[in-house]
Amino acid sequence: MKDNYFSSVASFIQKLQVDFHHFNLQRCDEKTLYITVLLKYRAQQVLCDFIYIMDQQEVYGAISINEHYANAKKFIQQHFHHTLRYSDELLLAKNFMDTTFFKKSVRQFAKQYPKFIREL
């Protein structure tokens, strides 16, 4: 069962496109960074927010539980027949950290909140 779960997660993550939508520094505080992204699959898309915790030894993120969360969870279920798990959210947010959009957002965040920023 465990191997089957991980192979379905890998398949789901590889098929899902995550595109930058926008970054609003006003939504952040010194410990949390929010970035709005579009989850896309084929011609369908849904908004969701990644929340990154910036005051830890290692930066990590997940999908923010806000007004977009239920729609994002439903989107994953409908298109991939997969129940979104916290481990999926961590992986999606971690993968997004490799994008230039994330790095640009962190630079803007660091100008306002330099306290916890380290080399990412």
N, C-alpha and C positions, 0 to 999 in steps of 0.2 A: 504494500500500500504506500509506504513512504517513497519508494522509487517512482511510483506512478505519479504521486503528487508533485515531486520535484520536476519530472519531465513535463507535466502539464503547465507548471509555472514557467519553466524555461520557454515553452512554446508560446504561452500567452504573452510573456514579456517581449519576446522577439517580434511578435505580430503587432503589438500595440505601438503606435507612434506617439511620442510625447513632444509637443512643440511649445515653445515659449509663447505666451500670450501678452502678459505685461507684468511690470514690477512697480509697486507703489510704496515708496519709502515711508509714507505716512502710516501705513498699516503695521510697520515693524516697531519693535522696541529694542533695547540694547542686547537682549538675550534671544530674540526670535526674528527670523527673516522669513517673509512670505513671498512666494513667487506664484503667479497664476499661470497655469499651463492649459493646453488643449490636449486631451486624450483623443486620439483619432484611430479609427479602424475603418478601412474602406472609405465610403463617402459620409460616414457618421462621425460626430465629434461631440465632446462634452467638456465643459470647463471644470477645473479643479485647482485647488491651491496646495502647493507643497509648503510645509512649515519646517524650517531648519532651526535646530537648537544650537545656538552659537557659543554658549558659555560653558561647554563641556570640553574635556581634553581632546575629544575627536568630534568634529561636526557631524551630525546626522540629521536626517529628515524623514518625513512621512507625509501622507495626505492629511491636510488639516480637516478636522471635523467641524464643518461650518455649513453654510447654506448650499454648497456645491457637493458635499460629501455623498448624500443619498443618491444623487443623480450619477455620480462617478461609479459608485458601487453597483448600481443598477445597470449601467453601461457595460461594465465588465461581465456581469452575470448574463446579460442578454446576448452579447457578442461572442463570449468565450465559454459560456456555461461553467463559469468558475466563480466561486465565492471569494471575494477580495479579502485577503488576510493581512495582518499587520506586517508580516514578513515580506509580502508582495509590495506593500507601500514603501517599506524601507529600501528595497531593491530599486524600485522605480525612482525614488528620490535620490538615491546614491548614483544611479546611472545619469540622472540629469545634472549632477554636480560636475560632470566632465564636459559640459557644453560651454561655449563662449558666453551664452546668455546668463548662465549661472555666475560665471566669473565676473562678468560686467556688473551684475546686480550686487555681488559681494563687494566690489570696489566702491560702488555708490553707498552701500550700507556702512562700509568701513570709514568713510569720510564723516558720517554722522555718529557712528558708534564704534570708535576704534578700540575700546577696552578689551574685547575678547577675540579680536581678529588675529589669526596666525596665518602662516603660509598654508594654503590649501592645496 
